[in-house]
Amino acid sequence: MRFGAFLLATRFPGQSDVDALTRTVEAAVAAERAGFDDVWVAEHHFMSYGVCPSAATLAGYLLGATSRVDVGTAVSVLSTQHPVALAEQAALLGAVSGGRFRLGVGRGGPWRDLEVFGTGLDRYEHGFAEALDLVLTWLGSERVAWSGERFAFREVPVVPRTATPPPVVVACTSPASERLAASHGVPMLLGMHVGDEEKAAAVARYGRPAAHLSTGLAQVADTREEAVRLVVEEMPRWLGPGLDGYVPVDERPRKPRDPVAYARDMCAIHPVGTPDDCAASLVRTVERTGIRHLVLMVEAAGSRERTLENIARLGEEVLPRVRRSVSDVGAG
């Protein structure tokens, strides 16, 4: 079993961007102390939902602030940056961290980022497969030349190059992205918006053994009622304003999401409740999906203090129970 802490770097109400980033660093250090195996940081632009514009840059800082945990990007968006530049950063971080860096990549969305960075809607709609292929080729080669639809260059040496390239995972939200990940033999990173049945179906469609990751929200309290109340009351306060940052580049209609309903949905499908409730939920996820790497979003309750308390309680009261339960099932 592996457990990760997923950090959005959200700007909570009343906080500055510096507050949010400082809290994210504190949370990563706390996760290492609490016994998590890895920390994953998100990447967003021009919104309060997440104030980290470069997951790879923040991951580099967190690798220096920690000594044991792996640190990954969840995700670095390939539609807004050159895949070779990202692959070079990944190789660099893997080299200087002793192999503790993990690269998560995704297609992103049709947001105004595409206009600001000049990559355009075509890169989002049609360029992800080539960009992923180029990243993986770069990380696994000594020299690379490329002649594709969107990228072309003469042969150059890969620098820095390491004997073992950083592990790569792909955010998958559709059968098409699942097929793409499977065609490259790259594990899937499955999101919080779907439950165990949908994730089990994605694993079945993938069709081959792989070390997939499942993300979910986790909130511990003394009673389930208290945990649900915290999430339903506090999460919409930062989620609602944050969602306004998702502005389509082509002004296509975007269906608004009800943040209260979304928070309730998260409570229904993810580990929210007492330590016993949370442990049982995580064990069920492992049993239903076969995924043994669970990445938990720990910031739902919307404050620095509650985030750090949640991380500590998960590490002390939940994760050891899950490890024992899954180990017992495996031994049986």
N, C-alpha and C positions, 0 to 999 in steps of 0.2 A: 504493500500500500504506500502511496505517496499523497501528501496533502499540500496544497498550495494556498496562499492568501492572495486574493485578487483585489487590487487597489485601483480605484478609478481616478483618484486625485480630484474628487468633486469639491467644488466650492460650496461649503455649507452656508446657510443663511447667517449673515453677520460676519463672515470671514473674508479675508483678502486672499488673492491668489497665492501670496507668500505663505499665509497660514495653511492653505490647503496642501501646498507642496511640502512644507515642514511637517505637517501631520502625516503625510504619506511616507516620508523618510522614517519618522518615529514608528509608524505602524510596521514597516518592513523589518526594522530592528527588533520590535516586539515580537513579530512572527517568528523570527529566528530563535529568540529566547524561549518562545512558547513551544517549540518543537516542530514547527512546520518544516516541510522539506524544501519548499520553493516559494518565491514571491513573484507575482505577475503584475505588470503595470500597463495601463491603457494609454491610448494616444487619441487626442481629439484636437480640433482647431476651432477657435472663435466661439467658444461656448463655456458656460459654467458647469456643464455636466462632467467635464474633465478638463483641467487646466494644464495638463502635460501635453505639449505639442510634439514631443519626440520621445517615444517610449524607449528607444535605444539609448538616448542620452541619459535619461533618468535611471535606466537599468545600470548604466556604467557607474553612476554615482552610488547606487545602492550596492553594487558589487564591492565598492570600496568601503562602504559603511557596515558591511557584514563580512563574515568569515567562513560560514558553513553552507548556507542555503544557496540553491541555484536561483538565478533571477532571469525572468523571461519577459518578453513583450506580448501583450494580449490586447491588441495586436499592433504590429507595425503595418501601416496601410500601404500596399504596393501601388495603388492607383495614383498616388500623389508624389512619388519619389522614384528616382532611378534605381532599378534593382541591383546594379553593380555597386552603387554607393552604399546601399543597405547591406549587401553581402560583405563588403569590405569592413563596415562597422561591426557586423556580427563576428567576423573572423578576428578582428582586433580585440573585441571584448572577450571572446573565448580564450584567446591567447594570454591576455594579461590577468585573467581571473582563474587560471588553472582549470578551465573547462566548465566553469559554473554558469555560463551564459546560455540561454535558450532563445531561439528566434521563433516567435509566433507571427505569422503573416495573415493578412486578410485582404479582401477586395475593397472594403470600405463601402461608402454609399454615394449616391448621386448628389453630393453636397457642394456648396460653394467653394470648398477647398480646391476642387478641380479647376475652377476659374482662377483663383488666386495663384496657384502654383503652376498654372499654364499647361497642365497635363490633359485637360479636356475630358468631355464625357465619353469619348471613344475609348480612352484607356480604362475607364471604369466598366463600360459595357462589354468590351471585346478584348481587352489587353491583359487580363489577369493571368491567363494560362501561360502566355509567353513570358511575362515577368517572373512568375514562379519558376518556370523552367530555367530561366537565366540565373536566378538566385541559386538554385540547387546545382546547376552546372558549375557556376563559379566556385561554390564552396567545396566541390569535389574534384577540382582540376588543378593542374600546375600552370596551364596556359589556356586562354580562351579567346576564340574569335567568334563573331556572331553575325548572322545575316538573317534577320527576321522581318516581320511586318512593321514593327515599331522601334526596333533597336538594331543597329548594325555598326560593327567596328572591326578593324584588323586585329590580328592576334596580339595579345599582351600577356605578360606574366601575372599570375595571381599573387598578390602581396598584401598583407601577410598570409602565409599559408601554414596551417597546422596539420599535424598528423591525423588528428581527429577533429573534423569540423563541428561547429555547434549543432545540436539537434534542432530540427525545424518541425513545427506543427502548423497546420492550416485551419483557420476558422472556417467551419462548414455550416451553411444555413440552408442548403438545398441539395437535392440529389445530384445536380450538376457539379457542385463543388466537392461533394463526396466522391464522385467518380474521378475528378481531377486529382484529389489527394491520393486515392487508391492507385491511380495509374502511375504515380511517382513513388508509391510505397511510403508516403508521409502520414503520420498520425493526424487524426482530426481533433480539433478543439471545438467542442459542442457547447452551445450557449445556454444562458440562464432562461431564455424565453420558452424553452420546451422542457417537458418532464421526462421521466424514465422511459415511458413507452416509446416516445418519439426518438429518444437517444438509442434505445435498443434496436429500433428499426433502422436507424442510420448505420449502426455497427453491422447489422445484417446485410445491408446494401453494400457496404464497403467490401465485404466478402473475403477478407484475409486477416490473419492475426496482426495486430498493431497496438502500440501503447497509447491509446486514445486518452483524451482528457475530457472530463465533464465539469462544467462550471455551474455553480448554484449559489444562491444567497444563504447565509447562515447567521442566525441570531439566537443567542442563549439568554435565558432569564430563569428566575426561580419557578415560574409557572408558564404554561403555554399561553395563557391569556395575556400575561404581561409582555411576553415576547411579541405576540401578534399586535398588541396595542402599540408597542414601540415602533414596529415597522410601518403599520398602517397610518399612524399619526405623523411620524417623522420623515419617512422616506418621500412622501409627496412634496414636502416642503423644499427639498433640494432637487427632486426629480422633475417636478412640474416646470420650474423656470429653466432647468437644464435642457429639457426637450425642445424648447423654443430655438435652440441653437442649430437644430437640424433643418437647414434651409436648402431646398433643392436648387441646383445650379441653373436648371432650365424652367424653374417655377412650376414644375409638375405638381399636381395635387398631392398633399401628404395627409393621410388619415390621422387625425389627432388621437393621441393616446391618453386615456383617463389615468392619471398617476395613482389615484386611490384604488381603482379597480386593479391596476397592475400590481400594486403592493399586496393586495389581497390574494391575487393569483400566485405571487411569489411565496406567500405564506402557505398556500395550499400544496405546493409541489416541492418545496425545499425544506431543509432542516431549520425549523423555527420553533422554539419551545424550550423545555427543560433539557438538561444534559442527556437524560434518557431518551427524550423525544428526538433530539438531534442525532444521537448515535444510532438509534433505530432507523431513522430516515436515511442516513448515509449507508448503513449496511444494506438496506433495501435497494438503494441505487446500485451498489456493487453487484448484488445478486441479480437484479433485473437486467442490467446493461452489460455486465462483465468488465466494466471499466474500473480500474484500480488506481487511477490518478484523479483525485477530486480537488478542484480549485474553488475556494469559497470566498465570495464577496462578503466582507466583514464590516462594511461601513454604513449599512442601511439605517442605523439608528441616529445618524446625523450629527454626531459631535465627536470631538477628539477623545474625550474621556470615555464615552460609551464604546467607541471603536477599540481603544486599548483594552478596556475591560472585556469586551467580547473576544478579542484575540487571546487574552490570557485564559479565559474560561474555556474556550474551545481547546486550547492546548493542554490544559490541566484536566478537564472533566469530560471531554468528548473524544478527541482523537485517540487517546490510549484505549478507550473502550472499543472503538471501531477496529483498531489494529488487532486487539485480542479476539474480537468476534470473527473477523475475516480470517485470521490465522487458525482459529478453531475449526471454522467451516472447511478451510483448505486441508487441515490435518485429518478431518473426518472423511 
